[in-house]
């Protein structure tokens, strides 16, 4: 007797068959019973029946009984059952040998000699997958099991793929279950499947079962997209990671020197991008990783060098910017400043002498006395501001020095006059220099 212990108690299971020696074409009921009354009220045990290491029907069930509508000689073998509770306590019954007997009489009470028993049509056909759930990894084996709840005689099983019903295989055997195997699946095996069973009384078709073949991701490729041939602090670099094959969804992670920068998911496959604002500390090697649950793959490292400008380069850059601004705006700014300064200067001049007008050149008078020591000629200077419209002129006048006038010979007058005759000579001033003073 085989059993599994859990804690201080062991549940002893017994498997019984009724009838214990069934005949071909008849039904048989298997019952899994717990001999020790150690089940808790809330244990909720689940039962499973086996024949020759293969689970029967739908696997685990809450019913301790399993009814086989018809059995054949192929159903002979070693049977046992298992039970498990909600707290995962498992018990197993001892094996029993069941031998299906030939139906020698081939007679049913009330029928004549040699009349075979009435057959049972195939009913309640279903399709199961191994591994369960229809999720299988590329390269693994896929098993499609076609099951019938009841049916007598030889049953023909057929498996179909897709909505168009591509026939994969057909086999006939005296059994309520048959298998079809795909040794190594590929992406093209992702499809809907169904099966059909027929024992001559009419076919029975299963429902569609979806199978998805998942493949691991390939090695991703990392691409750095920079704004120029050189990158500087403050630039934004785009990191793009893409695995060219692999079942979605795919999760991508980005790394800088094995330090995670961030992650992004591609629900439908393809690649993703990650934007990074650079600092001086971001020089180094970058990589990315792709993972879809079937194994992660990492890209090759891609180096990134960040150029840090020196002080000279900064000054040159500032000078170039300033020269550019002056080249564009300089003439306009200088013209505006000049106009403003001129108006301000002219305004101050007008405020000091608003009514001044240009005078005529001032005549200079030289007095000569008829004496042995003539007086030195005195020159007169004058600055005159002439205002004409918006322009200001400064005029400078000076006299030219002349030699002492010759004294005419003394004459004898009969009249009473002074002995020293006084002569006057009027000299005109000449303009020797005109200075146009810049108003600035």
Secondary structure, 3 states (H helix, E strand, C coil): CCCCEECCEECCEEEEEECCCCECCCCEEEEEEECCCCCCCCCCCEEEEEECCEECCCCCECCCEEEECCCCHHHCEEEEEEEECCCCCEEECCCEEECCECCCCCCCCCCCCCCCCCCCCCEEEEEEEECHHHEEECCCCEEEEEEEEECCCCEEEEEEECCCCEEEEEEEECCCEEEEEECCCCHHHCEEEEEEEECCCCCEECCCEEEEEECCCCCCEEEEECCCCCEECCCEEEEEEECCCCCCCEEEEEEECCEEEEEEEECCCCEEEEEEECCHHHCEEEEEEEECCCCEEECCCEEECEECCCHHHHHHHHHHHHHHHHHHHHHHHHHHHHHHHHHHHHHHHHHHCCCCCCCCCCCEEEEEECCCCCCCCCCCCEEEEEEECCEEEEEEEECCCCCCCCCCCCCCCCCCCCCCCEEEEEECCEEEEEECCCCC
